[in-house]
Amino acid sequence: LIVICGPPATGKTKLGVALAKALDGEVVSADSMQVYRGMPIGTAQPTAEERDGVPHHMMAMADPSENYSVARYVEEATACVEDIFARGKQPILVGGTGLYIDALCKGQTFSDFQPDSGLRAKLQAQAAQGGLPRLWADLERIDPEAAARLHPNDEKRILRALEVWYTTGKTISQHNRETQAVPPRYEALTITLTYADRQALYARIDQRVDEMMELGLAEEVKCLLASGVSRDCTAMQAIGYKELAAAVSGQGDLATAVEEVKLRTRQYAKRQLTWFRRNKATHWYLWGAEPDFAACRQASTEKLEEYGL
């Protein structure tokens, strides 16, 4: 499985399309926000022109009001990858959500629980009523290993660990050990793109945000809110949407919100690079002041040939 990853504004889409055309491949998105419909600008979904005739999967397939999960992504993206392989073509995973990439390549399974069963709502209600310390104490009793890893105020992960226990009878620590012991589903050849100069990356990110605003990101956010999408749902917590939602609702200045989007995106890029560095087998391609896609495609092709692709 070929993987093209990196922070925003580093040319992942363009390289993915170039390699897909060279290898008779198809692109599978690995972006936790591109899965949502009605959010093409802020999530940088590739346009028809950018796709250049290459089929793209795992984009605009979920309603913004849905709470899309990594477990659902692994299930649906795996089906896409297997279908591409079955048709004799080369799947190319392209995106910046490291958790999704790793989970898909590993074939990671997630403890099955039904969000509509009322369990999550019940736990959230207990936490909201000041019961988070007791919930953390419950987790410390049930799974001391997990409790030791989590801050007592980390509500999201505490509730998730308790969900796993109450639904499956296994602790999340046991589940994680079992998952890590399973061989990876796919052998991944990973190419990670970024700029040699961190400030050049940040400048590109700022430019990308300005371009999104010119394309109508503020109007996109207004339309989502007008359609009934809640500001509290997962999709609206994405960088760009959360900040602009407040501004377009009259709770802040738009120019200030745009600067906040740039800052949050730069911070996110830094976290992404930290995540991608954990993969010691990744092949880094560092841009200079300006991207040279011809040289990058050549270097990438040579690397793929080493693997018989």
RAZIKA-V99481 format. One record per residue. N is the residue number from 1. RES is the residue in one letter. SS is DSSP state (a for helix, b for strand, c for the rest). D_CENTER is the distance of its C-alpha to the mean C-alpha in Angstrom with 1 decimal. Layout:
N;RES;SS;D_CENTER, N;RES;SS;D_CENTER
//
This chain:
1;L;c;17.6, 2;I;b;16.8, 3;V;b;13.5, 4;I;b;13.0, 5;C;b;10.4, 6;G;b;11.0, 7;P;c;10.7, 8;P;c;11.2, 9;A;c;14.6, 10;T;c;15.3, 11;G;c;16.2, 12;K;a;13.5, 13;T;a;14.4, 14;K;a;18.1, 15;L;a;18.2, 16;G;a;16.4, 17;V;a;18.9, 18;A;a;21.8, 19;L;a;21.2, 20;A;a;20.8, 21;K;a;24.1, 22;A;a;25.8, 23;L;a;24.9, 24;D;c;25.1, 25;G;b;21.5, 26;E;b;18.8, 27;V;b;15.1, 28;V;b;12.3, 29;S;b;9.1, 30;A;c;5.9, 31;D;c;3.9, 32;S;c;3.4, 33;M;c;6.4, 34;Q;c;8.3, 35;V;c;9.3, 36;Y;b;11.6, 37;R;c;15.1, 38;G;c;17.0, 39;M;c;14.4, 40;P;c;14.8, 41;I;c;15.9, 42;G;c;13.6, 43;T;c;10.3, 44;A;c;12.4, 45;Q;c;12.7, 46;P;c;15.3, 47;T;c;18.8, 48;A;a;21.4, 49;E;a;23.0, 50;E;a;20.0, 51;R;a;19.4, 52;D;c;23.1, 53;G;c;23.8, 54;V;c;21.1, 55;P;c;19.6, 56;H;b;15.9, 57;H;b;14.3, 58;M;c;11.5, 59;M;c;11.8, 60;A;c;13.7, 61;M;c;14.5, 62;A;b;14.1, 63;D;c;16.2, 64;P;c;14.9, 65;S;c;17.1, 66;E;c;15.4, 67;N;c;13.5, 68;Y;c;10.9, 69;S;c;10.1, 70;V;a;8.6, 71;A;a;12.3, 72;R;a;12.6, 73;Y;a;9.8, 74;V;a;11.7, 75;E;a;14.9, 76;E;a;14.3, 77;A;a;12.5, 78;T;a;15.3, 79;A;a;17.8, 80;C;a;16.8, 81;V;a;17.0, 82;E;a;20.3, 83;D;a;21.7, 84;I;a;21.1, 85;F;a;22.8, 86;A;a;25.5, 87;R;c;26.4, 88;G;c;26.9, 89;K;c;24.1, 90;Q;b;21.5, 91;P;b;17.8, 92;I;b;15.5, 93;L;b;11.8, 94;V;b;10.3, 95;G;b;7.1, 96;G;c;5.7, 97;T;c;2.9, 98;G;a;6.3, 99;L;a;6.6, 100;Y;a;5.8, 101;I;a;7.9, 102;D;a;10.5, 103;A;a;10.9, 104;L;a;11.6, 105;C;a;13.9, 106;K;a;15.6, 107;G;c;16.2, 108;Q;c;15.4, 109;T;c;17.0, 110;F;c;16.6, 111;S;c;19.7, 112;D;c;20.6, 113;F;c;21.4, 114;Q;c;22.0, 115;P;a;20.5, 116;D;a;23.5, 117;S;a;26.0, 118;G;c;26.6, 119;L;a;25.6, 120;R;a;22.6, 121;A;a;24.6, 122;K;a;27.5, 123;L;a;25.7, 124;Q;a;24.1, 125;A;a;27.7, 126;Q;a;29.2, 127;A;a;26.8, 128;A;a;27.5, 129;Q;a;31.2, 130;G;a;31.1, 131;G;a;30.7, 132;L;a;27.7, 133;P;a;30.1, 134;R;a;31.7, 135;L;a;28.4, 136;W;a;27.5, 137;A;a;31.1, 138;D;a;30.7, 139;L;a;27.6, 140;E;a;29.7, 141;R;a;32.5, 142;I;a;30.3, 143;D;c;27.9, 144;P;a;29.2, 145;E;a;26.9, 146;A;a;23.7, 147;A;a;25.6, 148;A;a;26.5, 149;R;a;22.8, 150;L;c;22.0, 151;H;c;23.4, 152;P;c;25.7, 153;N;c;23.9, 154;D;c;20.4, 155;E;a;20.7, 156;K;a;17.3, 157;R;a;17.6, 158;I;a;21.3, 159;L;a;21.2, 160;R;a;18.6, 161;A;a;21.1, 162;L;a;24.0, 163;E;a;22.5, 164;V;a;22.2, 165;W;a;25.8, 166;Y;a;27.4, 167;T;a;25.8, 168;T;a;26.3, 169;G;c;28.9, 170;K;c;26.8, 171;T;c;25.4, 172;I;a;21.8, 173;S;a;23.2, 174;Q;a;25.1, 175;H;a;22.2, 176;N;a;20.0, 177;R;a;23.1, 178;E;a;23.7, 179;T;a;20.2, 180;Q;a;20.5, 181;A;a;23.9, 182;V;c;22.8, 183;P;c;22.7, 184;P;c;19.4, 185;R;c;19.3, 186;Y;c;18.7, 187;E;c;20.0, 188;A;c;17.3, 189;L;b;18.5, 190;T;b;15.9, 191;I;b;16.5, 192;T;b;14.8, 193;L;b;15.8, 194;T;b;16.8, 195;Y;b;20.1, 196;A;c;22.9, 197;D;c;23.7, 198;R;a;21.2, 199;Q;a;23.0, 200;A;a;22.7, 201;L;a;18.9, 202;Y;a;19.3, 203;A;a;21.8, 204;R;a;19.6, 205;I;a;16.9, 206;D;a;19.8, 207;Q;a;21.1, 208;R;a;17.9, 209;V;a;18.0, 210;D;a;21.7, 211;E;a;21.2, 212;M;a;18.8, 213;M;a;21.6, 214;E;a;24.2, 215;L;a;22.4, 216;G;c;22.6, 217;L;a;19.6, 218;A;a;22.0, 219;E;a;23.5, 220;E;a;20.2, 221;V;a;19.6, 222;K;a;23.3, 223;C;a;23.1, 224;L;a;20.3, 225;L;a;22.4, 226;A;a;25.6, 227;S;c;24.3, 228;G;c;24.0, 229;V;c;20.3, 230;S;c;20.5, 231;R;c;19.4, 232;D;c;18.5, 233;C;c;16.0, 234;T;c;12.3, 235;A;a;11.6, 236;M;a;14.2, 237;Q;a;12.7, 238;A;c;10.2, 239;I;c;11.8, 240;G;c;14.6, 241;Y;a;15.2, 242;K;a;16.3, 243;E;a;18.6, 244;L;a;20.1, 245;A;a;20.6, 246;A;a;23.1, 247;A;a;24.8, 248;V;a;25.3, 249;S;c;26.6, 250;G;c;29.3, 251;Q;c;28.0, 252;G;c;27.5, 253;D;c;28.1, 254;L;a;25.9, 255;A;a;26.5, 256;T;a;25.7, 257;A;a;22.4, 258;V;a;21.4, 259;E;a;22.3, 260;E;a;20.1, 261;V;a;17.1, 262;K;a;17.9, 263;L;a;18.4, 264;R;a;15.2, 265;T;a;13.2, 266;R;a;15.5, 267;Q;a;14.9, 268;Y;a;11.1, 269;A;a;11.9, 270;K;a;14.4, 271;R;a;12.2, 272;Q;a;9.9, 273;L;a;13.2, 274;T;a;14.5, 275;W;a;11.8, 276;F;a;12.5, 277;R;c;16.2, 278;R;c;16.3, 279;N;c;16.4, 280;K;c;20.0, 281;A;c;20.2, 282;T;c;17.9, 283;H;b;19.8, 284;W;b;19.3, 285;Y;b;20.4, 286;L;b;21.4, 287;W;b;22.4, 288;G;c;25.6, 289;A;c;26.5, 290;E;c;25.7, 291;P;c;23.4, 292;D;c;25.7, 293;F;a;23.9, 294;A;a;27.1, 295;A;a;27.3, 296;C;a;23.7, 297;R;a;24.1, 298;Q;a;27.3, 299;A;a;25.9, 300;S;a;23.0, 301;T;a;25.6, 302;E;a;27.9, 303;K;a;25.3, 304;L;a;24.5, 305;E;a;28.3, 306;E;a;28.6, 307;Y;c;26.6, 308;G;c;28.8, 309;L;c;26.4
//
